[in-house]
Amino acid sequence: MPGVCGFSFITHESEIFRDMYREFTAGPVYFYSIALRRLGSTILVVTRIGEDYIHVVNELKSLGIDVIVKKSKVTTSFHTVYGKSIDERFIEVKAVAEPFNVSDLNLCPSVKYIYIGPLTTKDFDIDFIKEASKRAPIILDAQGFTREVRGSRIKYTDWSWKVEGLKYITVLKVDRVEAKLLTGYSDIEEALDTLISMGPNEVLLTSSEGVYLRVKGCGIFHAPFIVDEIRGRVGRGDTCTAAYTHAKLRGWPYDFAVKFAAATTSIKLSYQGPFRGNEKSVLKYIKERYETK
């Protein structure tokens, strides 16, 4: 039995980051599943992808990740230009795959968590969230619910049905920009307190400074990113969410879980592409870079 069943998209993308152009494979579940598997946890991926790009699932399968493909007419494709801060990005929409529906949940076996990673406001609806919550605790990356497709552009917006939707979420993942969109607060502590009051048990937030974790009844935990040079911004949040998921599956306490998530993400930020380490390498990194000698 896999620990997690993940519903999201594998995408074909391009970016301009620090004046460098490149094309690559991405998508929430791509970075999430690879990091989770390399850390030692198991996952079944359910994804929507076009026939022309279906070969990319072989990379996941080669790592021991089970994949179910729901064929789409097109593969979701974006072009991203990053601003001066790694928290700032401008996205052009090239194509969007068909959304998931409630019946897709029948592909999910008995698992400890269901991961949901939307890329746009139309990818999942409230019925999917409600039904998923009956099957396992939900780990939701809110990213897509703040990204509305308008023509060929992404318009950042509030999640229109967040009051209802957040009632069914166990772990909510946001970045600093998304947290402000959802709460109106730029201050991280105020944003986290507001989000936790809406229903989730845990809210995981990434920013350029590191990882924040707000737990209902336990306050806020924080661990910084410690990386000599950032070379791979894409997949930051997905890798962080995967590392935190792994920590939960391992039963680690919140203070160590957030440190493990920050350390895993720091390692990934040092290069392009998905996380290439393992649990042992992250624990070594924590000892060398995070613990006081």
CORDA-V373897 format. One line per field, one symbol per residue. phi: phi as a letter, one per 20 degrees, with the letter a starting at -180 (. if undefined). psi: psi as a letter, one per 30 degrees, with the letter a starting at -180 (. if undefined). burial: # if it has 24 or more other C-alpha atoms within 12 Angstrom, else .. A space follows every 50 residues. Layout:
BEGIN
phi: ???
psi: ???
burial: ???
END
This chain:
BEGIN
phi: .ffcdddaddcdccbcclmddbdaebogfffffffffffoedbdddcdbf gfcfffffffffenefcddefcfcegbccddeefdfedbcddedacfffe cgffffeeffcebdeccfdbfefbdffffgffffeageddefgffdceec mdcedfbfffdfgffffddecddcdffffffecndefffffffffffeqf eccdcdbfeqddcddgncnddbbefcbfbedcffngffffffffggfffe mffgffgffffffgfgffffbfnfgdebgffffffffeddefe
psi: klekkkjakkljllljjhgkklklkakefeeeeeeeeffgllkkkjlkll efgffffeeeefggkkkkkjklelkkklkkkkaekffkkkkkkelkllll lefffffkaklekkkkilflffekleeeeeeeffelkkjkjfeffgjkkj bglkjklljeheeeeffgkekkklaeeeeeefffkekeeeeeeeefffel ekkkkklffbkkjkkkffakkkklkjkekjfiekgeeeeeeeeeeeeeef glleeeeeeeeeeeeeeeffllalkfaaeeeeeeeeeefekk.
burial: .################......########################### ..##.##..#..#.######.#.#########...##.#####.###### #..##.###.################.######.###############. ...#.####..#..###################....##.######.### ########.#######...########....##################. ...#################.########..##.##..##...
END
